[in-house]
Each structure stands twice: as structure tokens, then as C-alpha cells.
């Protein structure tokens, strides 16, 4: 197998100017009011602890030796296929696990899958994605490595792997991140708050999972539908670890102060990158580190909370938080730090007519090319377009009003580029009519 050097040298070829660790200094993680704690190891002597429970991030950048990288990945993958199991290679004291096949990650196919110090890397063949919309690699981390190492160490491992293969990370993009706390509180307290209607939540849909042995006690309470960009779960952590010995030992050592409690509840937020981008202008790992305090404050104060009496959906913003939810807030704030920056939502820009005209122009070029049309006059050009959209005209006119309402709803206060009414041709009357929307 080709030699892989720890300083980013493959086949005696030196990669970019500086290593990933030199550029990003991943060992130091500035958070709100300090470091993103995540308590590595995640030990708490006060009973409540928490941190990141899952992390998926896209890595963009470039390498000067893509052929050597691919040859090394191909060889490790081929060996794994021949022995019908993962291939372990050791280079410069570093152990890497090559899997037999790749897979899909964040919507793109990645032919290679490599595991390094608990972090799974999905690698595509886009070796220069610094200016591409698709990433070169995806780094996926589950709860166990995050609990054992903590966020700062996991980030350092990601940059360490990039340096090992001679890849220069120029930017990152978060695909998913889970935030959680573990409390020595029985799940029944959250169940009681649900039945007493003391929950104030932004999502209107959710689901309940009962205990397998009896449909009396909740096993999981979730708000947010399956594919929602944000959701919250509260579930019995002791029950989940009951049949997972390794996870139970880690939880016992790092979260439960050396013993298995009689009752413990995990409160967990699952956030998608699109939600972080839209609601907090948070795209990269560095932006997440800066905004984590504000994100946690918003999630536990505004997006979901449990109040001290029944939510009558009137003046719920004046209701006092229950002691149960105050404890949840304190547990999150313990590792995330306080919010020192204001929430900054991404500004929604109203589409420009000129840009959309260029999009339509490109589509028409493709249609004409596929059909072999080269109109010699403007009249033939108009006739061709008319023939294309003749059958769509009635539905187009009927949908204009709905689209207007959608535009107003989507762009809110920044919507100021259109008149108060639109001039629309009625299909039954060729005269122009003014239609109020």
C-alpha cells in the first residue's frame, strides 16, 4: 500500500502551503463566554451534564495530489472487499479503517468511506471544492466519540485527518448537529407536563412513543415531524441503554457519576444546517462556536418550554417557567455558555427580475437545442414559445394569485418591489383586467 505521511505528504509530494491545524487552530474553541465545554471527558459531579450528541459537517478545500489520494483510497477499499471486512492500515502511527464501499452523504454520492479515531469520513472525488458548491468530504460523528473526546478534540481530529491526506480545508458547512443534556429526572415528569397542557412549543405536530411493555408511560416525547429541520426529543435514557452495554458503561462513567440511576431523561434538540443558516446565519463550525450560547437560549426560552400552569394559548409569553424546565435551561447553559451575541437571521433577498430572466433564457436555449430549433426570425421564436406553453396558459393564469400571496408571505417586510395589484389577462376575456390579490 502506498505510504501516507502524517505531515500531508503522499508519494513524496508536498501539499498546500499550511496544514489544516495551523490554519484553523482547532485545539482552541472560542464559544460564548469561553470554550464550548462539552466536558471532555463529560463528567459532571452535580448530576446534570450534556454536550453535542451528533455532528455532521461538509468539508470544502483542495489538494495538489488527487491521483495519489485516490490510488491510496482505492487500494484500501479493494483490500477490504477481498477480505470481506474493514481493512485497517497503519501509517506513521495513525490507524485508519477502510470500508468496503462508500455511500451517500448530504445528498451526494461518495465512493470512499474511511474511519479515523471515531470520525467517519465520506470522501468524494471532488478534490478541488474550494470554489465548488459540492464538498470534497463529509465528516460524521456519533454520540460516543463526542461524549468521550468532546467537541474541541473531535474538531482537531477532523483537521488532523485532512492534514494526513494532504487536503487543505478552506471552509466548512454544518449539515446536522444535536444538542443534549442528561438529567436524573424520571420521564414521568415530562409526561405529566404534557397531560397537564403546560407545554409551549413552536411546532404544532409531534408524536409519542409508549413503553413496549405497557401503553401507560411515555418512552419518548417528540415535537417536530420526521423530516423537519428542527425537532426536540425527551426520552428515557436508562431504558435506551438497557440493551447497549458499551453505551451504558460510557454513560455511567461520564454522565451518571459512576452509577446507573433509577431514572434519567435525555432532552435533545436535532438541528439541520438549513435551520441554523436561516435562523442564526450560522453555516460554518466557527460561526456555530460563536453563536452556540444564543442558539441554546432561543431553543430553551422561545422555541420550546414547559410552564408552571396550563397553557391556554393566551398571553403564554407571560407565563412563568416550571422548575423542571428551569433545570433543563441551567443544564444546557452549563456547557454552552451564556448568550453574548444577539440572534441574527439571514436577510431574505427578493428575487430580481433580471436574474430570473437569465434563468428562463438558459432553459429555453436547452429546449431549443434538444429539439433542433434555430428560429430565423423573432416571429418564429415567439411562435415556438407559444406552442410550448399553449396548454399551460389557463393553469398559469389561475396560479398567479396564489404565487403572489406566497411571495408576500415569504419575504415579509422586505417585499416592496411590486405594485398593490397585478395586471392579468383573463383567459375568457382578452381585455386586460386588474385583479386584486
N, C-alpha and C positions, 0 to 999 in steps of 0.2 A: 504494500500500500504506500502511496505517496506520503512523504513526510509533511507534517503540519506543524509549523513552528509557532510558539507562543507569542512571538513578537510581531505576528502578522506577515510572516514570510512563507510563501508557498513556492516550492521549486526554486529557491534562491532568488525569487523576485520580491522586491520590496513594494509594499502597498503605499497608500496615500501619505500625506505629509505628517499627520499626527494621529496617534491612536485614539480610539473612542473614549477611553478612560481619561486621556489627557485633555480632550476637548470638553467633555461633559462633567468631569469630576463627580461620578455617580456616588462616591462614598459619602458626600455631604449632601443632605437633602433638606433644603430650606422649606419649612412648612409655615403655617400660620402661628406665629409666636414661638417658633423653634423648629424642631425636626418632626417629620411625620413619624410618630413614635412606633406604632405597630408592635412595640415591646419585643424586640428580638433578643433573646427568646421571650415569647409573650407571657411573661409571668406577672401575675397581679396578686398581691397579698391582701387586697381589700375586698375580694370576692367578685368584682366585675372587671372584665377586660375585653379587648376587641382589637380590630385592625382590618386590613384588607383580606378578603376571603377568596378573591379570584381576580385575575388581571389578564387582559388580552390587549396587546399593543402591536401596531404595524410599524415596521422599521423601513425608512427610506434612506438611500445612500448610493454608494458606488464602490467598485473595486477595480483595480488595474489588472487583475489576473483572473477573469471569469472562467477561462478554459481550464486552468488548474483547479479552481474550486469545483467546477462541475465534474472533472475527472475524479477528484477525491470523493465527492458525494456518490458518484456512480459506482465506484469500486466498493465503498462501504455498503451501499444498498444491494449490490449484486451478491456480495458475500452473505448478507443477511437472508436473501432469498434462497441461496444454496443450502444454508444450514437450517432453514425453516424457523429461524428465531432472530431476535435482535442481535446485531453484530456490535461488539464492544471493541473500540480501538483506543489505544493509549498513546498520546503524543505529547512529549515534553511534560510528562507527569499529569496530563489532563485526560480524564476519561470521558469519552463520548459514546453515545448509543445510537447506532444507525438502525432505523426501522426498515421493514421490507418494502413499504410503499409510502407514498405521500398522502395527499387528501386535499379537501377544500378548507380554506380558512378565510373568513371575512369576505366571502363571495368570489374568491379566485382559486384556481387550481394550483397547488404547489406539489411538484414531483418528489420533493425530498422532505423527510421528517427526521429530525435529529434531537436527541435529548442531552442536555448538558446541565449537570448539577441541579436536577429537578425542574428545569425550564425546558419546555418543548418548543422547538423552532420548526416552523413550516417554511420551507425555502422555495422560492420560485426561481425562474431563470431570468428574471429582470435584474441584471447585475448593475444597471445604472438607472436607478429610480429617483435620483435627486431631483429631476425635473419631470418625472412621470407621475401620473395620477394613481398608478398601482404600486404597492410596496414590493420591496425585494424579499422581506421576511416578515413572518408573524411570530411573536413570542407569546406563549400561553402558559400561565402559571396557575395551578390549583391551590386549594386551601392549605394542604400540608406543608409544601415548601414555604409559603408565606408565613405560616404560624411559626415554623422552625427558624427561618432566617430573618424574617422581617422585610419590609419594603425596600429599605436602603440597600441591603445586601442583594436582594433579587435584582434590583436595577443595576447594581455593579456586575452581577453575573451576565446580564444581557449584553452589556458593553464589553465584558471580558470575552464572550463568545465571538462577538463581531471582530474584535481585535485579533482573536486567534485565527480566524479565516481571512484576515486582511480586508475586512469590509469597513468602510468609513460611514458611520451613521450621521446623516445630515439633519434628519428630522424624525419625529415620532408622531403617531396618532393613536389615541386610545380607542379601542373597539368596545371594550366592556370592562367594568370594574365593579366589584361587590364590596360593600362596606358592612361590617357587622359588629355586634357586641354580644357577649355571653354573660348571662345573668343567672344567679342562683335563685330563680323565681319560678314557681310552677306555672305551667302553661294555662292552668285553670284561671289565673288572674286576668289574662288577656281574653280568655273565653267569656268570663263574667262581664268584662267591659263591653264586649261585642253584644251580648244579650241585653245589657242594660242601655244600649244605644249611646254609649259615651265616646264613640269614635268619630273624629272629624277627619275626613280624608278627601284629597283631590280626586282620586279615581273613584268612579261610581260602580265599577264591576270588580268582582273578585271571586274567590272560591274557598271552600272549607274542605279539609280532609280529616276524616274522623279516624280514631284508633281502629286498627284492624280487628281487634277482639271485641270491641263494643262501640256502638254508634252513640256514645254519650259524651266522651271527651274529645276535644279537638286534638288532632296530631299536628296540623298545620293550618294557619290562617293567613291567607294571601289576598292582597289588594293589587289590582293590575292584571290585565288579561295576559294570555300566553305570550303573544308577540309584542307586548307593549315595550316602549323604550325605557320605561322605569316601572319598578314594582317593589313591593315590600312583602317580606315573609316573616312570620313569627311561628316557631315550631319547637317541639320537644327535642332538645339536643341529646339528652340522655337516651331517649328511645332510638334516635338515629344511630348512635354509636354502639348500641347494644350488640349488634352483629358485625361490627368492624373493629377488631381487636387493636390494630395498629393505630387507627384514629382515636380510639378510646384512650390508649396509653399517652398519646401526644396531648390530648385534651386534659387528661388528668395531671400531667406534668406542667403544662404551660398555661392552662386556663382555669383549672379547678383546684389549685393549691395542693396538689398531691393526693387528692381523694376524689372518688366518684360521688357526686352529690345525689341526694334523693330526688331532686328536681332541678332542672336547668332549662332555660329558654334562650334560643338564639333569635335575635332581631336582626334582620338582614335586608339591605337595600341592594337591588341589582340595577345598575345604571348602564345604559348603552352610550356609545360615543356620540351619537346624533343628539341625544338629550343634553349631554354635557356641553356640546358645541352650541346648541341653540339657547339654552337657559343660562349658561355661565361663561360663554365664549372660551370654553376650555377644550383644547384639542390635544396638546402635547403633554408629555409627562411633567415637564417643568411647570406648565400652567396649572396642572392638577395639583402639584405640590404647593403652589402659591394660593390656590383657591379652596383647598380642602376644608378649611375651617368654615368658610362661607357656605359651601355646599352642604356640610353636615348641619349647620344651623338652619338652613332653609328646609332641609328634609325633615328635621325633627321638630320644627316650630310651625311651619306653614303647610307643607305638603301632606303630612300625616301626624296626628297626635291623639292622645286619649285625655279627655277632660274629666272633671270631678263630678259632673251630673249629666243627665240625659241631654243629648243634642237635639234641640227642637228645630234646628235649621234656621233659627232667627237669632241674630247677634251672637253667633257662635265664636266670633273673634274676641268677645269679651269674657268668655268662659275661662276659668282657671284650670291649669293643667292638674291632672291627678298625680299623687305622689309616685305612682307606678311609672308614669311617663317621664316625670322629672328625673327619676333614677336612670331611665334609658338615655335621656339627654346628657346627663352627667357622665355616663359610661362612654358615650361617643366622644364627648368633648375631651375626655381624659387622654385619648390617643390622637385625636385630630388637631387639638389645639383650638383656641378661640378664633372667631371670625374677625379679621383685621381689615379686610377689604370689602367694599360693597359689591353686591351682586351686579354683574354686567351681562345683560342679554345681548345676543348678536342682533345688529340692526338689519331688519328685513328690507332689502332694496327692491323697489318696484321695478319690474322688467321694463327695459327700454324698447320702444318700437323698432329702432334701428337694428338692435341685436336680434330681435325675433324675425325681422325681415331677412336678415342674413341666414338664419336657420332655415326658413322656408325656401330661400333661394338654393341652398345646398341640397335640400330634399328634392326639389324639382329637377335639379341637374341630374341627380341619381335616377329619378323616374324616367327622364327623357333618354338617358344613356341606356338604361335597361331595355327600353322599347325601341331604341334606334331612331329616335325622333330628332331631327335638326330643322326646326322651323325657319323658313327663308324670309318670312315677314312677321311683323308684330301681330297682324290679324290671325295668322296661323297659330302663333304662340298662344293668343287668348283663346282661340277655338279649342286647342288641345287641353288647356286647363279647364275650360267649361265642360268638355266631355268627361273629364276625370271626376268632377265634383257635381255633376248634374243630379245624380241620385242622392247625394248627401245634402242638397241645399235645404230641404224642408227641416230636417233634423238640426242642421246648423243654425237656422234662424230660431227655432224653438229653444235651443240651448243657450242662446246669447244672454238671456236674462239671468239664468242660473249661474252662468260664469261670472257675470257682473257682481252678483251677491257674493260669490266665492272670493273674488278679488278684494272686495271691500272688507270681508271678514279676515282674510289672511294678512292684509297689510295695514289694517287699523289706521292709526293716526298719520302714518306716512303716506296714506292714499290721498293724493291731491293733484294728480296729473290728468284726471278725466272730468268731463262736464257732469252736471247732475242728471243728464238724460242722454240716451243714445239714439241716433237716427238709424232705424231698422226698417228694411223693406219687408212688408207683409207678403208672404207668398201668394195670397189670394188677391192682392191689390198691388199693382206695380207702383202706385204712388207712394212717395216717402211719407212715413208716419213717425211721430215722436212717441216713444214708448217709455213711460215712467217705470223705473225699476224699484 
